[in-house]
Amino acid sequence: MDTSKFKHRYNGEVKFSEVDSFGVVHNIQYLYWIEWARTQYLFDIGMPKSQEFFSKKFPLMTVHTKIDYFNSAKFTNEYIVHTRCAFIKNSSIGFENLIALRNGTAIARCEGVLVYVNSATGKVERIPDILRDLVKQYDGENCKLID
């Protein structure tokens, strides 16, 4: 896996509650890891750590997720979720994630699209400039701005 475009990394360790009866991480758990990695990405680039901010002032709703699984992880395996913003369009923001074990074994690749929703009207609106600017500062040319 080429992680050269991915500046952001979130580290974790597989919990017992995340494995299924076969002793491997259940496929839905990877989506939880990715969701947390994207949230942590937003915190780390400068967005406030506030539930009210994310639910009332800056709600981003997932509208598309694609994930490909390559290998599995097991209880106590250490993993890394690599995250980057691939694009920002008018009202949507696209993320890419790569998940690998600490030893480098590729686990999964994910693409997700989120849209900015006005919490008062429930309507999709343009991604605010604050997020555009923070992502551009962090990911630079690795994120396409398409308006």
C-alpha positions in Angstrom: 0.0 0.0 0.0 1.3 3.4 -1.0 0.7 5.7 2.0 2.9 8.6 0.7 -0.1 10.9 0.2 -1.5 10.1 3.7 -0.2 12.5 6.4 -2.8 11.5 9.1 -2.5 8.3 11.0 -4.7 6.9 13.8 -3.3 4.0 15.8 -5.4 1.4 17.5 -5.4 -2.1 18.9 -8.1 -4.7 18.2 -10.4 -5.2 21.2 -12.0 -8.5 22.1 -15.5 -7.0 21.4 -14.5 -6.3 17.8 -13.8 -9.9 16.8 -16.4 -12.4 15.6 -16.9 -16.1 16.2 -14.1 -16.8 13.8 -11.6 -14.8 15.9 -11.2 -12.0 13.3 -12.4 -8.4 13.3 -16.0 -8.3 12.1 -16.2 -6.3 8.8 -18.5 -3.6 10.2 -15.8 -2.7 12.8 -13.5 -1.3 10.1 -16.2 1.3 9.3 -16.2 2.4 12.9 -12.4 2.7 12.9 -12.6 4.8 9.7 -15.3 7.0 11.1 -13.2 7.7 14.2 -10.0 8.3 12.1 -11.9 10.9 9.9 -13.2 12.6 13.1 -9.7 12.6 14.6 -8.4 14.0 11.3 -10.8 16.9 11.6 -9.8 17.5 15.2 -6.1 17.3 14.3 -6.4 19.9 11.5 -8.1 22.4 13.9 -11.8 21.7 14.1 -13.2 22.0 17.6 -13.6 18.9 19.8 -17.2 19.5 20.5 -20.3 17.4 19.9 -22.4 20.5 19.6 -20.1 21.8 16.9 -20.3 18.6 14.9 -24.0 18.1 15.3 -25.4 21.6 15.2 -22.8 24.0 13.7 -20.9 21.7 11.3 -22.8 18.5 10.6 -21.2 16.3 8.0 -23.3 13.3 6.9 -21.9 10.2 5.3 -23.6 9.6 1.9 -21.3 7.0 0.3 -18.9 4.4 1.5 -16.9 1.9 -0.5 -14.6 -0.6 1.2 -12.3 -3.3 -0.1 -11.0 -5.9 2.3 -7.6 -7.6 1.7 -6.7 -9.4 4.9 -8.1 -9.7 8.4 -7.1 -8.5 11.8 -7.3 -10.4 15.1 -7.6 -9.7 18.8 -4.7 -7.5 20.1 -3.3 -6.8 16.6 -2.1 -3.2 16.4 -3.3 -1.3 13.4 -3.0 2.1 11.7 -5.7 3.9 9.8 -4.2 6.3 7.3 -6.5 9.2 6.4 -6.5 11.9 3.7 -8.9 14.2 2.2 -9.0 13.3 -1.5 -11.3 16.1 -2.7 -13.6 18.9 -1.7 -16.5 19.8 -4.1 -19.2 22.3 -3.5 -21.1 20.5 -0.8 -19.2 17.2 -0.5 -15.8 16.1 0.9 -14.2 12.9 -0.1 -11.9 10.9 2.2 -9.7 7.9 1.6 -8.5 5.5 4.2 -6.0 2.7 4.2 -5.9 0.3 7.1 -2.8 -1.8 7.8 -1.5 -3.8 10.7 1.5 -2.4 12.4 3.7 -4.9 10.6 2.6 -3.4 7.2 0.0 -6.0 6.2 -2.7 -4.3 4.2 -6.1 -4.8 5.7 -8.6 -2.6 3.8 -9.0 0.5 1.6 -12.0 2.8 2.0 -13.5 5.7 0.1 -16.1 7.9 1.7 -18.1 10.9 0.7 -19.6 13.2 3.3 -21.9 16.2 2.7 -22.3 19.4 4.7 -25.9 19.8 5.9 -27.4 23.0 7.4 -28.8 21.7 10.7 -31.6 24.3 10.8 -33.0 23.5 7.3 -31.8 20.0 6.7 -30.5 21.1 3.3 -27.2 20.3 1.8 -25.0 23.5 1.5 -21.5 24.5 0.3 -18.7 23.3 2.5 -17.7 26.3 4.6 -14.4 28.0 3.9 -13.0 27.2 7.3 -12.8 23.5 6.5 -11.6 24.1 3.0 -8.7 26.3 4.3 -7.8 23.9 7.1 -7.7 20.9 4.7 -5.7 22.8 2.1 -3.1 23.8 4.8 -2.9 20.2 6.0 -3.1 18.1 2.8 -2.0 20.6 0.3 -1.9 19.4 -3.3 -3.0 15.9 -2.2 -6.5 17.2 -1.9 -8.3 18.5 -5.1 -10.5 21.5 -4.6 -13.3 21.2 -7.1 -16.0 23.9 -7.0 
